[in-house]
Amino acid sequence: MTDGSSHARLTLAVDVLGIAAFVLIGMRSHSDAAAVSIFLRNFVPFTGSWLVVAWLVGTYRPPTPIGLIATLLIAIPIGVLLRALWVRSWSAGEVLTFALVALVFATMLIGLGRAISAVLGAKLFDRRAS
């Protein structure tokens, strides 16, 4: 999944946290119950698609902006479709709308996480910065 570096592992962890934040913010903004089942029906499709696409694209070997963009553009829409299949309740218009909203907000949250990861990675793992 990663190139084995500490920085790549940190980046992967922070990206998954960004997906979790996206799900939690979505639950809160839609007044969904704070049940584990509600979280999982959103987190599993998005994270599953993220991890598969990241593995195929090589997003974390090493982490690059191009890998991130490719993973966002492929994994988030797939996650929306998987979630729509899970809940079985959306029209094509709702799926498209949610895909666009999900892409914007997931990009913002994962992008913020990437910025934090870059700073932390440089402080924690860059041996030249002594």
Backbone hydrogen bonds, N-H to C=O, Kabsch-Sander energy under -0.5 kcal/mol:
donor,donor_aa,acceptor,acceptor_aa,energy
3,D,60,Y,-1.8
9,R,5,S,-2.0
10,L,6,S,-2.5
11,T,7,H,-2.5
12,L,8,A,-2.4
13,A,9,R,-2.4
14,V,10,L,-2.6
15,D,11,T,-2.4
16,V,12,L,-2.2
17,L,13,A,-2.1
18,G,14,V,-2.0
19,I,15,D,-1.8
20,A,16,V,-2.3
21,A,17,L,-2.6
22,F,18,G,-2.2
23,V,19,I,-2.4
24,L,20,A,-2.7
25,I,21,A,-2.8
26,G,22,F,-2.2
27,M,23,V,-2.6
28,R,24,L,-2.3
29,S,25,I,-2.8
30,H,26,G,-1.5
31,S,28,R,-1.2
32,D,27,M,-2.7
35,A,33,A,-1.1
39,F,35,A,-2.0
40,L,36,V,-2.9
41,R,37,S,-2.1
42,N,38,I,-0.7
42,N,39,F,-1.0
43,F,39,F,-3.3
44,V,40,L,-2.2
46,F,42,N,-1.4
47,T,43,F,-2.9
48,G,44,V,-2.7
49,S,45,P,-2.1
50,W,46,F,-2.2
51,L,47,T,-2.8
52,V,48,G,-2.2
53,V,49,S,-2.5
54,A,50,W,-2.8
55,W,51,L,-2.0
56,L,52,V,-2.3
57,V,53,V,-3.0
58,G,54,A,-2.0
59,T,54,A,-1.9
60,Y,1,M,-0.6
61,R,58,G,-1.9
61,R,62,P,-0.9
64,T,59,T,-0.8
68,L,64,T,-2.1
69,I,65,P,-2.6
70,A,66,I,-2.6
71,T,67,G,-2.4
72,L,68,L,-2.7
73,L,69,I,-2.6
74,I,70,A,-1.6
75,A,71,T,-2.9
76,I,71,T,-0.5
76,I,72,L,-1.4
78,I,74,I,-1.5
79,G,75,A,-2.9
80,V,76,I,-2.3
81,L,77,P,-2.2
82,L,78,I,-2.8
83,R,79,G,-2.4
84,A,80,V,-2.5
85,L,81,L,-2.1
86,W,82,L,-2.0
87,V,83,R,-2.5
88,R,84,A,-1.9
89,S,84,A,-0.5
95,V,91,S,-2.3
96,L,92,A,-2.4
97,T,93,G,-2.5
98,F,94,E,-2.7
99,A,95,V,-2.5
100,L,96,L,-2.1
101,V,97,T,-2.4
102,A,98,F,-3.3
103,L,99,A,-2.3
104,V,100,L,-2.1
105,F,101,V,-2.7
106,A,102,A,-2.9
107,T,103,L,-1.7
108,M,104,V,-2.0
109,L,105,F,-2.6
110,I,106,A,-2.9
111,G,107,T,-2.2
112,L,108,M,-2.3
113,G,109,L,-2.2
114,R,110,I,-2.6
115,A,111,G,-2.0
116,I,112,L,-2.3
117,S,113,G,-3.0
118,A,114,R,-2.4
119,V,115,A,-2.0
120,L,116,I,-3.0
121,G,117,S,-3.1
122,A,118,A,-2.1
123,K,119,V,-2.0
124,L,120,L,-3.2
125,F,121,G,-2.9
126,D,121,G,-0.7
126,D,122,A,-0.8
127,R,125,F,-1.0
129,A,126,D,-1.1
130,S,127,R,-0.7
